[in-house]
Amino acid sequence: MNTAYLLLGGNEGDRLKTLRECVAFLCKEVGTVISASPIYETAAWGKEDLPAHLNQAIKMETDLSATALLQQVLAIEIKLGRQRQEHWGCRTIDIDIIFFNEDVVQTRDLVIPHPLMQVRRFVLQPLSDIAGAYIHPVLHQSVATLLAQCTDPLAVTRYTTDLTADALL
């Protein structure tokens, strides 16, 4: 069994509904969700003039390899209306593989750990909620330490909703 940490996010359409649907697809097609962070509303990173995202980190157990997981999450993105038209543009959903076990993967199509995670507060905050003690296999620092050192000034605020993270599971 493999352990994967994923970051889910989107800034188009009914963002909360899409997160719910994404988690349902992941449970059906990828594996078991072990934990989920609270949902955060986050400023767009890379193109700050775009609408805010909703983001959530999840920890999953899966029988899939890292490459098979990538293929499955890309298929789920398409099912949820993702269209890749512009780098860092608006999207209904984006599913990033942040960590996969303690593996370091570098292929043409997949890099794990996610290469920009340590400079993105919108990744580190929800990830820290469920994996603060996890040690980055390349940087050799905990997620909590990376969050404390992060200089990303963009807003990451807990999303106000009556839904708890557990309700999405």
C-alpha positions as CSV (number, residue, x, y, z in Angstrom):
1,M,0.0,0.0,0.0
2,N,1.3,3.5,-0.9
3,T,0.7,6.7,0.9
4,A,0.0,9.9,-1.2
5,Y,-0.5,13.5,-0.2
6,L,-2.5,15.4,-2.7
7,L,-3.5,19.1,-2.9
8,L,-6.9,19.8,-4.5
9,G,-7.9,23.2,-5.7
10,G,-10.0,25.2,-8.1
11,N,-11.2,28.7,-8.8
12,E,-14.0,28.2,-11.4
13,G,-17.6,27.3,-10.9
14,D,-19.0,25.9,-7.7
15,R,-15.7,25.4,-6.0
16,L,-17.0,23.6,-2.9
17,K,-19.2,21.3,-4.9
18,T,-16.2,20.4,-7.2
19,L,-14.0,19.7,-4.1
20,R,-16.7,17.3,-2.8
21,E,-17.0,15.6,-6.2
22,C,-13.2,15.3,-6.5
23,V,-12.9,13.6,-3.1
24,A,-15.7,11.2,-4.1
25,F,-13.9,10.3,-7.4
26,L,-10.6,9.8,-5.5
27,C,-12.3,7.4,-3.1
28,K,-13.9,5.5,-5.9
29,E,-11.0,5.4,-8.3
30,V,-7.8,5.9,-6.4
31,G,-8.0,4.5,-2.8
32,T,-8.9,5.4,0.7
33,V,-8.8,9.0,2.1
34,I,-7.1,8.8,5.5
35,S,-7.3,12.5,6.4
36,A,-8.3,15.8,5.0
37,S,-7.3,19.3,5.9
38,P,-9.8,22.1,6.5
39,I,-10.7,24.0,3.3
40,Y,-8.8,27.2,2.6
41,E,-9.6,30.1,0.4
42,T,-6.4,31.2,-1.2
43,A,-5.2,34.0,-3.5
44,A,-4.3,32.9,-7.0
45,W,-0.5,32.1,-7.2
46,G,1.4,33.0,-10.3
47,K,-1.4,35.1,-11.8
48,E,-2.7,37.2,-8.9
49,D,-5.5,38.9,-10.9
50,L,-7.5,35.6,-11.0
51,P,-10.4,34.6,-8.7
52,A,-9.5,33.0,-5.4
53,H,-9.1,29.2,-5.1
54,L,-10.5,26.8,-2.6
55,N,-7.7,24.4,-1.6
56,Q,-7.6,21.2,0.5
57,A,-4.9,18.7,1.3
58,I,-5.7,15.0,1.6
59,K,-3.7,11.9,2.6
60,M,-4.6,8.7,0.8
61,E,-3.7,5.1,0.7
62,T,-3.6,3.6,-2.7
63,D,-2.5,0.5,-4.5
64,L,-1.5,2.6,-7.5
65,S,2.1,3.4,-8.5
66,A,3.0,7.1,-8.7
67,T,2.7,7.0,-12.5
68,A,-0.7,5.3,-12.4
69,L,-1.8,7.8,-9.7
70,L,-0.9,10.7,-12.0
71,Q,-2.9,9.2,-14.9
72,Q,-5.9,8.6,-12.6
73,V,-5.9,12.2,-11.2
74,L,-5.5,13.7,-14.7
75,A,-8.6,11.6,-15.7
76,I,-10.5,12.9,-12.7
77,E,-9.6,16.4,-13.6
78,I,-11.1,16.0,-17.0
79,K,-14.3,14.4,-15.6
80,L,-14.6,17.5,-13.4
81,G,-14.3,19.9,-16.4
82,R,-10.6,20.8,-16.3
83,Q,-9.4,22.4,-19.5
84,R,-5.7,23.2,-19.7
85,Q,-5.8,26.4,-21.8
86,E,-3.4,28.7,-19.9
87,H,-0.5,28.0,-17.6
88,W,-1.7,29.0,-14.0
89,G,-5.0,30.0,-15.5
90,C,-8.5,29.4,-14.1
91,R,-9.5,25.8,-13.5
92,T,-12.4,23.9,-12.1
93,I,-10.0,21.5,-10.3
94,D,-6.3,20.9,-10.0
95,I,-5.0,17.8,-8.3
96,D,-1.3,17.9,-7.4
97,I,0.7,15.0,-6.1
98,I,2.8,16.6,-3.3
99,F,4.4,13.5,-1.8
100,F,4.2,9.8,-2.6
101,N,5.6,7.6,0.2
102,E,9.1,9.1,0.8
103,D,9.8,8.7,-2.9
104,V,11.7,11.1,-5.1
105,V,10.5,10.8,-8.7
106,Q,11.8,12.8,-11.6
107,T,10.4,11.9,-15.0
108,R,9.3,14.0,-18.0
109,D,5.7,13.9,-16.8
110,L,6.0,13.7,-13.0
111,V,8.2,15.3,-10.3
112,I,7.7,14.2,-6.7
113,P,8.0,15.9,-4.2
114,H,6.1,18.7,-6.0
115,P,8.9,21.1,-7.0
116,L,7.3,24.3,-5.9
117,M,5.5,23.2,-2.8
118,Q,8.0,24.8,-0.4
119,V,7.4,28.3,-1.8
120,R,3.6,28.1,-1.9
121,R,1.7,29.0,1.3
122,F,-1.5,27.6,-0.2
123,V,0.1,24.2,-0.3
124,L,2.0,24.3,3.0
125,Q,-0.9,25.5,5.2
126,P,-3.4,22.7,4.5
127,L,-0.6,20.2,4.2
128,S,0.7,21.2,7.6
129,D,-2.7,20.6,9.1
130,I,-2.5,16.9,8.2
131,A,1.2,16.2,7.9
132,G,3.1,18.9,9.8
133,A,5.7,16.4,11.0
134,Y,6.3,14.8,7.6
135,I,9.9,15.3,6.5
136,H,10.4,16.4,2.9
137,P,12.6,13.7,1.3
138,V,14.8,16.2,-0.6
139,L,14.9,19.3,1.7
140,H,15.0,17.2,4.9
141,Q,12.8,19.6,6.8
142,S,9.3,19.1,8.2
143,V,6.3,20.5,6.4
144,A,5.7,22.7,9.5
145,T,9.2,24.1,9.3
146,L,8.8,24.8,5.6
147,L,5.6,26.7,6.4
148,A,7.3,28.7,9.1
149,Q,10.0,29.7,6.7
150,C,7.8,30.4,3.7
151,T,8.0,33.9,2.4
152,D,4.9,33.7,0.2
153,P,2.8,36.8,1.1
154,L,-0.4,35.6,-0.6
155,A,-3.5,35.2,1.6
156,V,-4.5,31.7,2.8
157,T,-7.6,31.8,5.1
158,R,-9.8,29.1,6.4
159,Y,-12.9,28.9,4.4
160,T,-16.1,29.6,6.3
161,T,-18.5,26.8,5.8
162,D,-20.7,24.5,7.9
163,L,-19.0,21.6,6.2
164,T,-16.1,20.0,8.1
165,A,-13.3,18.3,6.3
166,D,-14.6,15.0,7.5
167,A,-17.9,15.6,5.8
168,L,-16.1,15.5,2.5
169,L,-14.9,12.0,3.1
